[in-house]
Amino acid sequence: MIGLTTKQSRLLSYLTGYIESTGGVAPSFDEMMSHLRINSRGTLFNRLRALEERGRIRRSPNRARAIEIVDVGPLHTVSTADLIAELERRRVGSVQTNPEVVRV
């Protein structure tokens, strides 16, 4: 997925599958930590915050299991290489790639 690290992508995939299979109910922190083999709530919180900052999820404060997957539209189907090529064609500036970012 464009703009996500491998770990963020795994979390988003898990959230998407879980929410779809339960009819809109998000997993608990403990369920997410167990599935992703994360030992720290802080680590999980940071990954959720990163997904929220990238516009991939929405969370409601002070509510349990209040995570909603945001439809990012057709951009998620564009390969990173195609996106970089288009930005370079438009002379947007130099594009630096990050090896931590997942390429599709």
C-alpha positions as CSV (number, residue, x, y, z in Angstrom):
1,M,0.0,0.0,0.0
2,I,1.3,3.4,-1.0
3,G,3.0,5.4,1.8
4,L,2.8,2.7,4.4
5,T,5.6,0.7,6.1
6,T,5.3,-3.0,6.0
7,K,4.1,-3.1,9.7
8,Q,1.5,-0.4,9.1
9,S,0.3,-2.3,6.0
10,R,0.0,-5.5,8.0
11,L,-2.0,-3.7,10.7
12,L,-4.3,-2.1,8.1
13,S,-4.9,-5.4,6.4
14,Y,-5.7,-7.0,9.7
15,L,-8.1,-4.2,10.7
16,T,-9.8,-4.3,7.3
17,G,-10.4,-8.1,7.4
18,Y,-11.5,-8.1,11.0
19,I,-13.9,-5.2,10.6
20,E,-15.4,-6.8,7.5
21,S,-15.8,-10.2,9.2
22,T,-17.5,-8.8,12.3
23,G,-19.9,-6.4,10.5
24,G,-18.2,-3.2,11.5
25,V,-16.8,-4.0,14.9
26,A,-13.1,-3.2,15.3
27,P,-10.7,-5.5,17.3
28,S,-9.6,-4.6,20.8
29,F,-6.0,-3.5,21.5
30,D,-5.3,-6.9,23.0
31,E,-6.6,-8.7,19.9
32,M,-4.5,-6.5,17.6
33,M,-1.4,-6.9,19.8
34,S,-1.8,-10.7,19.9
35,H,-2.4,-11.1,16.1
36,L,0.6,-8.8,15.2
37,R,2.8,-10.2,18.0
38,I,3.3,-6.7,19.5
39,N,4.2,-6.6,23.2
40,S,3.7,-2.8,23.8
41,R,0.5,-0.9,23.7
42,G,2.6,2.2,22.9
43,T,3.9,0.5,19.7
44,L,0.4,-0.4,18.6
45,F,-0.8,3.1,19.4
46,N,2.0,4.6,17.3
47,R,1.1,2.4,14.3
48,L,-2.6,3.3,14.7
49,R,-1.7,7.0,14.9
50,A,0.4,6.7,11.8
51,L,-2.5,5.1,9.9
52,E,-4.8,7.9,11.1
53,E,-2.3,10.6,10.0
54,R,-2.1,9.1,6.6
55,G,-5.9,9.1,6.3
56,R,-6.3,5.4,6.2
57,I,-8.4,5.0,9.4
58,R,-10.5,7.2,11.6
59,R,-10.7,6.8,15.4
60,S,-13.2,8.2,17.8
61,P,-11.5,9.3,21.1
62,N,-12.7,7.8,24.4
63,R,-14.6,5.0,22.7
64,A,-13.6,1.4,22.7
65,R,-13.2,-0.3,19.3
66,A,-14.0,2.9,17.5
67,I,-11.9,2.4,14.4
68,E,-13.2,3.0,10.9
69,I,-11.4,2.2,7.6
70,V,-11.3,5.2,5.3
71,D,-11.8,4.5,1.6
72,V,-8.9,6.2,-0.1
73,G,-10.3,5.8,-3.6
74,P,-8.5,4.7,-6.7
75,L,-5.1,6.0,-5.6
76,H,-4.3,2.8,-3.6
77,T,-4.3,0.9,-6.8
78,V,-1.6,3.0,-8.4
79,S,1.9,1.4,-8.1
80,T,4.6,3.5,-6.3
81,A,6.8,3.4,-9.4
82,D,3.9,4.9,-11.5
83,L,3.2,7.5,-8.9
84,I,6.9,8.5,-8.7
85,A,7.1,8.6,-12.5
86,E,4.1,10.9,-12.7
87,L,5.5,13.2,-10.1
88,E,8.8,13.4,-11.9
89,R,7.0,14.0,-15.2
90,R,5.2,17.0,-13.6
91,R,8.5,18.2,-12.2
92,V,7.1,18.2,-8.7
93,G,10.7,18.0,-7.3
94,S,13.0,15.3,-6.3
95,V,11.3,12.2,-5.1
96,Q,13.2,10.2,-2.5
97,T,12.2,6.7,-1.9
98,N,12.1,5.1,1.5
99,P,13.1,1.4,1.7
100,E,10.7,1.0,4.6
101,V,7.7,1.9,2.4
102,V,5.8,-1.0,0.9
103,R,5.7,-1.1,-2.9
104,V,2.8,-2.8,-4.7
